[in-house]
């Protein structure tokens, strides 16, 4: 039996006495990589191709009131059970690019260039990851918006305030549009987060897009095979989608739950970002019961990337079972 | 309120009556992407950087005896509970590139170029994905082999039969080396899988590497911070590792379980590829009880990509909780 030169030189006794590593030949160290893999992932639903494109993730100290109806300790316990660090929260953002075969459709647009700058690149990665995935924002036919929170609409504009998707029609939920563009609602919004949201929404749609949007109704296709379905509570016009192609179906939940380790496991927990928490809970239970009954694959905007899987019942709540990553499409 | 030109032209009534999609302007369809994202993923353990690099995945009809001690129906039921298709099995392969800061270390090498050709690219992707991740095979200092099954060693050689990692020392478990290089053991191996394994191992290490390997002992570091630990059963010299840096630790299990949805959930199931199934079960229970007790992150060669997470106890078995993908390192 012939071993390597080093082993032969060291001899069996010396080898046993000293760690192997000490005799390794000198070589310049390879620098540590400074960039994650471009975070996109593709899968097929029938003839359509779904591309989950990461906009990045945001980590922040756990607010006292992330969950309105349970104590912070209980939230920390749930984080720990899910092997997540205590006293902070990481939320991921996953807009979609769907190629229906005929149309290139974006669903939601991420936190946008302002957030990219202020977060030092942690969020606002949608267009760069989309480009890494081979998609030119100019080639997008349709942008579908699920609701008007900043992490879904701010990517509609470039850093210069121009349209990020200059050739795309922008489709918005009619109910959402009516609510947020109503000056009376805006005037009655409490100062702080609600008033800020109205302001941000006007910035995007008035100043930015000059109101060039097309409102859509629930129960109708917004793109080939992409059905808009009402899933209100998170916002007044919050919308989910069913993508169908052949016999294959995908439920695109948008923000029916935030992180599944907290809000699928505990569907009765009320997230501070749910505008009507009781209605959001009703929607959540209805949607997740349907996902369990139909065993339908689900894509979630705030699920851990690549943000899709299946839902099973677990005690009084639900568990997301991530779909396995396939290294080929 | 000003809507888009199309909406204005169509009018609200017409819009309500017809799907939005019918009036979309003509545009050349963007072709469907034909390639998955390069499947690599990086994370830190202390100062070390772990890169899970996909070698691809193999899908095959469910053998009658994939699990020796349960009926095929029961395996199918477990697949279905895990939202995996029945009557077939997909196994993923995830070699590692670890940058310790000083050394570039590969653990296991995937199915190799022959399998790439015969599988039409489904497996044998390790070196191409490694290159996509920015690593030059020539820069690898050390290749550590966990055991001698083909999906772990065949990537040691290029299609021409040369060393894939020409500047690397190849470290092999001493016990594994002794067993498979023993001519008496080879002569007693039953025809079929066992005899084929001996032949393949000799092809790689005799004909290919001219026996230029360094055997290593359990309980010693094989690279800075990388401790080799005995985890026999799958093969006579099967090895796992603990990577430590600062207070951070990762257990690299190699093949202590195959797919966790089958063999972590059911640690008593005996995989047809476990050479000593009873010993493999003993090892599996010991390792998984330790992972639960220590809440240690674990990387598994056959876990779904990116093949790492945490283990929780679930009834009589265990559940792998995938670590969330971080879009930044």
HADDOCK unambig.tbl for C-alpha pairs under 7 A between the chains (distance, minus, plus):
assign (segid A and resid 2 and name CA) (segid B and resid 211 and name CA) 5.66 0.50 0.50
assign (segid A and resid 2 and name CA) (segid B and resid 212 and name CA) 6.72 0.50 0.50
assign (segid A and resid 3 and name CA) (segid B and resid 211 and name CA) 5.99 0.50 0.50
assign (segid A and resid 3 and name CA) (segid B and resid 212 and name CA) 5.14 0.50 0.50
assign (segid A and resid 3 and name CA) (segid B and resid 213 and name CA) 5.30 0.50 0.50
assign (segid A and resid 3 and name CA) (segid B and resid 214 and name CA) 5.79 0.50 0.50
assign (segid A and resid 4 and name CA) (segid B and resid 212 and name CA) 4.37 0.50 0.50
assign (segid A and resid 4 and name CA) (segid B and resid 213 and name CA) 5.10 0.50 0.50
assign (segid A and resid 4 and name CA) (segid B and resid 214 and name CA) 5.75 0.50 0.50
assign (segid A and resid 7 and name CA) (segid B and resid 214 and name CA) 6.02 0.50 0.50
assign (segid A and resid 19 and name CA) (segid B and resid 220 and name CA) 6.28 0.50 0.50
assign (segid A and resid 19 and name CA) (segid B and resid 221 and name CA) 5.98 0.50 0.50
assign (segid A and resid 20 and name CA) (segid B and resid 221 and name CA) 6.93 0.50 0.50
assign (segid A and resid 20 and name CA) (segid B and resid 222 and name CA) 5.83 0.50 0.50
assign (segid A and resid 21 and name CA) (segid B and resid 222 and name CA) 6.18 0.50 0.50
assign (segid A and resid 21 and name CA) (segid B and resid 223 and name CA) 5.42 0.50 0.50
assign (segid A and resid 21 and name CA) (segid B and resid 224 and name CA) 6.76 0.50 0.50
assign (segid A and resid 29 and name CA) (segid B and resid 101 and name CA) 6.73 0.50 0.50
assign (segid A and resid 29 and name CA) (segid B and resid 102 and name CA) 4.92 0.50 0.50
assign (segid A and resid 29 and name CA) (segid B and resid 103 and name CA) 6.07 0.50 0.50
assign (segid A and resid 30 and name CA) (segid B and resid 104 and name CA) 6.83 0.50 0.50
assign (segid A and resid 32 and name CA) (segid B and resid 49 and name CA) 6.89 0.50 0.50
assign (segid A and resid 32 and name CA) (segid B and resid 99 and name CA) 6.66 0.50 0.50
assign (segid A and resid 32 and name CA) (segid B and resid 101 and name CA) 6.71 0.50 0.50
assign (segid A and resid 35 and name CA) (segid B and resid 328 and name CA) 6.74 0.50 0.50
assign (segid A and resid 35 and name CA) (segid B and resid 329 and name CA) 6.46 0.50 0.50
assign (segid A and resid 36 and name CA) (segid B and resid 41 and name CA) 6.72 0.50 0.50
assign (segid A and resid 36 and name CA) (segid B and resid 42 and name CA) 6.11 0.50 0.50
assign (segid A and resid 36 and name CA) (segid B and resid 327 and name CA) 6.19 0.50 0.50
assign (segid A and resid 36 and name CA) (segid B and resid 328 and name CA) 5.29 0.50 0.50
assign (segid A and resid 36 and name CA) (segid B and resid 329 and name CA) 5.43 0.50 0.50
assign (segid A and resid 37 and name CA) (segid B and resid 40 and name CA) 6.29 0.50 0.50
assign (segid A and resid 37 and name CA) (segid B and resid 41 and name CA) 5.86 0.50 0.50
assign (segid A and resid 39 and name CA) (segid B and resid 327 and name CA) 6.14 0.50 0.50
assign (segid A and resid 40 and name CA) (segid B and resid 37 and name CA) 6.29 0.50 0.50
assign (segid A and resid 41 and name CA) (segid B and resid 36 and name CA) 6.72 0.50 0.50
assign (segid A and resid 41 and name CA) (segid B and resid 37 and name CA) 5.86 0.50 0.50
assign (segid A and resid 42 and name CA) (segid B and resid 36 and name CA) 6.11 0.50 0.50
assign (segid A and resid 49 and name CA) (segid B and resid 32 and name CA) 6.88 0.50 0.50
assign (segid A and resid 56 and name CA) (segid B and resid 327 and name CA) 5.43 0.50 0.50
assign (segid A and resid 57 and name CA) (segid B and resid 327 and name CA) 6.58 0.50 0.50
assign (segid A and resid 99 and name CA) (segid B and resid 32 and name CA) 6.65 0.50 0.50
assign (segid A and resid 101 and name CA) (segid B and resid 29 and name CA) 6.73 0.50 0.50
assign (segid A and resid 101 and name CA) (segid B and resid 32 and name CA) 6.70 0.50 0.50
assign (segid A and resid 102 and name CA) (segid B and resid 29 and name CA) 4.93 0.50 0.50
assign (segid A and resid 103 and name CA) (segid B and resid 29 and name CA) 6.08 0.50 0.50
assign (segid A and resid 104 and name CA) (segid B and resid 30 and name CA) 6.84 0.50 0.50
assign (segid A and resid 122 and name CA) (segid B and resid 328 and name CA) 6.84 0.50 0.50
assign (segid A and resid 211 and name CA) (segid B and resid 2 and name CA) 5.62 0.50 0.50
assign (segid A and resid 211 and name CA) (segid B and resid 3 and name CA) 6.13 0.50 0.50
assign (segid A and resid 212 and name CA) (segid B and resid 2 and name CA) 6.48 0.50 0.50
assign (segid A and resid 212 and name CA) (segid B and resid 3 and name CA) 5.08 0.50 0.50
assign (segid A and resid 212 and name CA) (segid B and resid 4 and name CA) 4.56 0.50 0.50
assign (segid A and resid 213 and name CA) (segid B and resid 3 and name CA) 5.20 0.50 0.50
assign (segid A and resid 213 and name CA) (segid B and resid 4 and name CA) 5.22 0.50 0.50
assign (segid A and resid 214 and name CA) (segid B and resid 3 and name CA) 5.62 0.50 0.50
assign (segid A and resid 214 and name CA) (segid B and resid 4 and name CA) 5.78 0.50 0.50
assign (segid A and resid 214 and name CA) (segid B and resid 7 and name CA) 6.16 0.50 0.50
assign (segid A and resid 220 and name CA) (segid B and resid 19 and name CA) 6.33 0.50 0.50
assign (segid A and resid 221 and name CA) (segid B and resid 19 and name CA) 5.94 0.50 0.50
assign (segid A and resid 221 and name CA) (segid B and resid 20 and name CA) 6.89 0.50 0.50
assign (segid A and resid 222 and name CA) (segid B and resid 20 and name CA) 5.84 0.50 0.50
assign (segid A and resid 222 and name CA) (segid B and resid 21 and name CA) 6.27 0.50 0.50
assign (segid A and resid 223 and name CA) (segid B and resid 21 and name CA) 5.42 0.50 0.50
assign (segid A and resid 224 and name CA) (segid B and resid 21 and name CA) 6.65 0.50 0.50
assign (segid A and resid 304 and name CA) (segid B and resid 324 and name CA) 5.46 0.50 0.50
assign (segid A and resid 304 and name CA) (segid B and resid 325 and name CA) 6.16 0.50 0.50
assign (segid A and resid 305 and name CA) (segid B and resid 325 and name CA) 5.59 0.50 0.50
assign (segid A and resid 324 and name CA) (segid B and resid 304 and name CA) 5.48 0.50 0.50
assign (segid A and resid 325 and name CA) (segid B and resid 304 and name CA) 6.19 0.50 0.50
assign (segid A and resid 325 and name CA) (segid B and resid 305 and name CA) 5.60 0.50 0.50
assign (segid A and resid 327 and name CA) (segid B and resid 36 and name CA) 6.18 0.50 0.50
assign (segid A and resid 327 and name CA) (segid B and resid 39 and name CA) 6.15 0.50 0.50
assign (segid A and resid 327 and name CA) (segid B and resid 56 and name CA) 5.45 0.50 0.50
assign (segid A and resid 327 and name CA) (segid B and resid 57 and name CA) 6.61 0.50 0.50
assign (segid A and resid 328 and name CA) (segid B and resid 35 and name CA) 6.73 0.50 0.50
assign (segid A and resid 328 and name CA) (segid B and resid 36 and name CA) 5.30 0.50 0.50
assign (segid A and resid 328 and name CA) (segid B and resid 122 and name CA) 6.85 0.50 0.50
assign (segid A and resid 329 and name CA) (segid B and resid 35 and name CA) 6.44 0.50 0.50
assign (segid A and resid 329 and name CA) (segid B and resid 36 and name CA) 5.44 0.50 0.50
